[in-house]
């Protein structure tokens, strides 16, 4: 199912599939088998370009709607000092580069998630909460020791004690395995990931019977200006993310 979601969201939708339809439209438009086929080809071309224009203009709005289904955590409002918590950071890419400081050895997506986890940990440390931080950081090349050093170096920037920071167990390469691994860590789980991702993992956690609070990172904090309506590749990519997350929700609903 993971492969199928990636196939549909990245290969078939939106750009490559649209190009295939455009190629078919061009072929039909100049096919010498009859005017009816030529007309069908021309209308197909019109539909493809109209669809691509709308997707590249409005593709960000579905993702914003998905993001705003969860609210950022405020410790004073949402958490209880008598409760034990585990801040669970869902994984993204680890960047193994000797030229980078250890605290920066993550891609942009992971830095957003780690930043939100660090904010929560810093507030909880300051206010005396019982907590720990567990990060899902998988890699095929970097050893566990190197990854753990990098994660602890990042949280040290926020004055988080090393003893409270650790890595999730190995071989947790999808959300189901990550959630099962986090559950073994004990405490009530704070699920830290992108705002568009926590909707899906909260739904999955509910199906798995896991007590959790979503902790979204990377909100679109400001209103979208009219310039965002100009067709762009960013809008197409945001629509791809929305499709991928929606397919994930569908997968969890069925299986």
N, C-alpha and C positions, 0 to 999 in steps of 0.2 A: 504493500500500500504506500509506503514512503516513496518508493521509486515511481509509482503511478502518479502520485501528487506532484512530484517534481517534473515528470514528463508533461503532464497536462498544463501546469502553471508556467513552465519555462520554455517548452518547445512548441506546444500547440497554441498557447495563448500568451500575449495577443499578437506579437509581430510575425513569427514564422508562419503561423497558420494563415494570417491575413495575406502574406506574400504568396502563399500557395494558391489562395483563392484569386488573387490578382492575376497570377500567371494563367490560371484556368480561364478567367474572364478575357484576358488578351487573346488566348487561343481561340475561344469561341467567337470573339468579336471579328476575327479575320478568317474564320473557318469558311471554306467554300461550299459547305453542304446546304446552305439556305439562309434566307434572311431572318427566319425565326431564331436560329441559333446565334446569329450575329447580334440580334436584339437582346437575347438573354445574356450574352457576354458583356454587352455594354452596361446593362442594368446591374450585373454582378460587379463590374468595376466601380460603378457609382456607389453601390452599397458598401463595398470594401473601403473605399476612401472616406465615405461618410462615417462609417463605423470607426475607422482609425482616427479620424479627426475628433470625434466625440471622446474616444478612449484617451487620446493624448491630451485632451483639454480638461476632462472631468474625472480622470482616473484617480486623482488624489482624494476626492470627496468620500468615496466608499471606505477608504482606509482611515480617514479622520473619524468617520462615524464609528468604525470598529474600535479605534483607540479610545474614544470618549465613553465607551461602555464601562470603563473602570476608572476609578479615581485614585490619585496618588495618596499614599499613606501619610497620615500625620500622627506621630506617636502619642501625643496627648489626647487625640480624638479617638483613635482606632485600637490602641493597644492597652494592655492591663499589666501593671508592674508585678502582679502576683503570678503571672503566666510565664512559662519558659518558652522562648522562641528560637527557631532556626531560620536564619536568613538564607534562602536557597537561590543561588544565582545560576540560571540556565546557561548552557554553554554556547560559545561561538568560537571563532578562530584564535588560536595561540600563534603569535608571530615569533619564530625563532630567528633572531638576528643579533649577532654579537655586537653590532654597532648601537643597539638600543639599550637604554637603561632597563633593568629588570621590571621596574614598575610600569613600563610602557610597552611590554611585550604582548600586546593584544591588538586585534583589529578594531576598527571604529565601532562596530556593533557591540563588541564585548566591552569596550570602554564605557559605553553608555550604560550597560547593565551593571558593571562594577561600580560606576559612579553613583547610581541610585542605591545600591547595596551599602556603599561606604557612607552615604548620607544617613541612611537608617541606622547603621551601626554606630556612627559618631553620636547621633542623638540619643540612642539607647545606652551607650557607654556613659555619656554625660549625665543622664537621668537615672542611672542605676538599674537598668533592666537586666534580667537574666537571659542572655542570648549567646549565640555563636553564629559564625558565618561559614557556609559550606558552598564551594564553587565547583560547578561541573566544568572541567577543563581537560578535554581529551586531546591527545596528539599521537600521531603515528611515529614521530621522530624524537621529540623532546622527552626526557625522562620525567618521571613523576616528581623527583626531587627538584629539578629545574623549574617545572611548572609551579610547584608549591612555593618555592622561593620568590618567584615573580609575583604570585598572588599576594603573598604576605608583604612584599615590598610595596605593592600598590596600597594596601590597607594601612600600612605604616604611615603613609602620607597623611592619613586622617586620624592618626594617633590611636589606632585599633591594636590592642595587644596581639602578638603573634599566636599566643595560646588559644585565642578565640577564632582563629582562621584556619581552615583546612580545605582539602579537596575531596570531592565525591569519589567513590570507588571507581575503579577502571571499568571499561567496556559498557558505559551508559551512553549509547549513541543515538537515542531517540527520546522523546518526551516521556513515554511510558516507563522506560528504564530509569530515566532521571528521577521521576516522581517516586518510583519504588525505592530507589537508593536514598533519596532525601527522607522518605518516611522512616527509614531505619535509623536516622540520626536523632530521632526523638524531638519532643517539643512541638509547639504549633508552628506550622510552616508559613513563612512569608515568601511567596513565589515571585522572584524578581526576574523580569524579562521585559522586552519591549511591550509598549501598551497594546499593540496589535497582536501580540503573542499570548499575553496572559489571559485573554478571553478564552482561547482554546485550551490552555493548560488548566485553567480553573474548571472548565467543563469536564475535562478528563479526570481531574482530581476528584470531582464530585462523583463520577462514575466508579472511581476506585475506592470511595469511602474515606478519603483523606481530608482531615481538618486543615484548612488553609485560608490564608488571606492573600489576594492578589496584590502585588506591589509593582505597578506599571512604571516603566521608564521611557523617556524619549517622547513625551507628549508634543503635539502641535499646540503650543501654549497660546499662540496669537491667532487672530482671525485670518482667514485666507483672503488675500487681496486679489483684485481683478487680474493682476499680471499672471497669477497662477493659472488662468484660463488659456493662456497662450500655449499651443501644443508643444509638448516637450517629452523627451525620453524619461524624465523623472516621473511624470504622470503615468506613463505606460508601466514603469517599474512598480509604482505604488499600486496600480491595478493588479499587476501580477502577484504582489504580496497579498493583497486582499483575496484574490482567487485561491492562492495556496492555503491561506488560513481558513477560508470557507470550506475548501475540500477537506482540511483536517477536521473541522467540526463535523462534517458529514461522515467522515470515516469513523469517528468516535461514536456518533449516533447509531451507526449501523453495526459496528463490531465492538 
